[in-house]
Amino acid sequence: MTANRQTSWAFADAFVAEDEALRWARDRAREAGLPSVSPGTGAALRLLAAAADAKAVAEIGTGTGVSGIYLLEGMRADGVLTTVDPEPERQQFARQAFRAAGFAGNRARFIPGRALDVLPRLADGGYDLVFCDGDRTESLDYLAESLRLLRPGGLVCFEGVFADGRTVDSAAQPAEVLRLRELLRAVRESRELLPALLPVGDGLLCAVRRGS
């Protein structure tokens, strides 16, 4: 990548300024050693949620609430974010962050637990957007669950599909990178999905579920 392109990419990723609540949530993630979505990725998620006029969004991987704030900002005022994470302690940080961002308590439903245990309990066709930022080795399972959860015209998004450049690196790679390659192939070749790979943050794979 040329220096100019790198500079442009960095400019685009930092184009949207973050408020105090987002900075607080990001600081909590940093202290816990957790990755959080970049400002550019967050802005893309907010835009997609708004474009979909999303009322019901499912999030895999609450973290400390950075991505959740962006999603809530894009959703309808009466929308509810259902967010799943195996670590309840992280969700407590997210609760505080959502409150600091001005969202009422009933705007988010926190479900602690492993995503593949929780997702089967969620309603078929009941969601406008599913955001996946969990265990990379489970990505294909998340895709299968998302296809069930999404209404026709709904969106599924996967964070971190570049894996810091390892996804396109020809050297031997760990299982999570191999799974991401399988995910990219599956989404691109699916007849049910209309995909795009957005070069924001560490790569945001998005796809619309086609109408039946």
N, C-alpha and C positions, 0 to 999 in steps of 0.2 A: 504494500500500500504506500502510495506517495505521501510525502509530508503534508502537502496541501489537502489531500483527502483525509488524512488523520486529523488535521486541524478542523476541517469542515465537520467531520463526524463528531468530534468533541464539542464543537459549537452547537450542533444540532441536539446533542444529548443534554446539554446544559441550557437549552433555549428557554425552558419554563422554570421560573424561579419557585423555590419551595418556601412554604410558610413555617412558622415556629412549630406547629404540631408535627409536620413531616420531618423537620430537622430533629425534633425530640425522638421520634420513633426511629429514625435512622441512627441516631447516637446510641439508643438502647440496643439496636441490632449489632452495631460495631462493638460495643462492650461485651456482648454475648458471643462474639465471633461468628455471627450469622451474616450471610450475604443478603442484600436487599436490592430490589429493582432499582435501576438507574432512573434519574429524573426523566430521561427520554422515553424509557420503557413505561414509566408511570403515566406520562402524558399521553402515550399511545393507547394505553389501557383506558384512560379516562375518555379519550376521544371515541374509542370503539364502543364503550358503554353508552355514551351519549348518542352516538349514531344509531345504535340498536334500540334506543329508548328503553333501556334495560330496567325492568322492575324486579327481576329475580336473577341473582348472580351467585354462582358457586365458586369458591376459591379453595384450592388445595395448597396448603402451606400458608398459615396466617402470618408466621414470623412475628414481628413486633408491630405490624400494622401499616407499613409503608404502602404496599400495593393496595391494601384495603381502603386506605384513605383516597387514593386516586380513583379506584373503582366507584366508591360511594359518591365522589364529586361528579362523576359522569352519569350516574344512575338517576332515575326519576326521584322526585322528592319523597314519594311513598314507597320507594324500592327497598328491598331487604337483601343484604349480603349474608349468605351462609358460608362461613369460613371454618375449615377443618385443619387441625394440627395435632400431632401426637404429644405436644408439650403444652399442657395447660398454663404453665408459667409464662410462656410467650404470649398466650392469648390475653393474659391479664395486662401486659404492656399494651397490647393492641386496643383493649377496652379503654385504657387511659388515653391513648393517642386519638381514638375516634371521638371521645368526649371532648378532648382539647380542640379537635378540629370542628366542633360544633354539631356533631351528629347525635340525635336522640338515641337512647339505649335500645329502642325497638327497631333501629335501622340495621342491626347486625345480629345474627344468630351464630353463636360460637359453639362448635361441636368438637370436644377433644377426642382424639382417637386416630388410629391408622386409617388413611384415606380409603383403602380398599375394603375396610370393614364398614365405613360410614356411607360411602357413596351408594351402595346398593339399597340403602334405606331411603334415599331421596326420590322424589316423584319423577316418573317418566314424562319427558316432554315439558317439564315444569320450569325450565330455565332459559333465559335469553343469552347468557354468556357463562362459560366455564373457563376459569383461569387456573392453569396447572403450574405450580412451582413447588413440587414435592420431590420425592425420591426419583431420580432420573431412571433408575433401573425398572421402575413401574410405569414408564411413560405410555407404553402400548396398552396397558390395562386402563390407564386414565383415559386414553383415547376411546376405548370401547365403552367405558362408562359415560363419557361425555356425549357420544352419539345417542345414547339412550336418554340422557338427561335433557338434551337440547330440543327446543321447538324447531320446526322448519324455519330457516332463516336465522337461527341462532349462531353464535360464534364460540369457537374454542380457541384458546391461546396457550402456548407453551413457552415458558421463560427459559433462557439459558441454553438454547440449542446449539450455539457456537462452541460451548464448553471451552472458552478461552483459546479458540483456534484449533482445538484437538479434533473437532468433528471432521475437518477437511485435511488433517495431517495424515500422511500415509504411513507414519510410524505405528508400531503396535500400540494399541490403546486399551484402557480398562473397559470392563463390562458396561459401565454407564454410558460411555461414548458410543460403543457399538449399538446400544439400545436407542440412543438418539438418532443414529444413522437409520436404524430400522423405522423409527417414528417418522422421520422426514420422508422416507420412501413411501411409507404407508399412507401418509397424508397426501402426498403428491399424486399417488396413483389411485386414491379412493374416488369412486364414482359418486359418493355421497357428499363430497366436500369440494369447496372452491377455495384453494389455498393461496397464501402469500407469505414470504419469509421477509420480515422487516429487520433491517440492519440497525436496530437500536439496542443499547446496552450490550448484553451478551447474546443477542439474537432472539427475536420474538416470532415464533411460528404461529400464524393465525389462519383460520379457515372458517368459512361459513357452511353450515349444514344446508344443503340444497332442499328445496321444498319437495314433498312427495308427489 
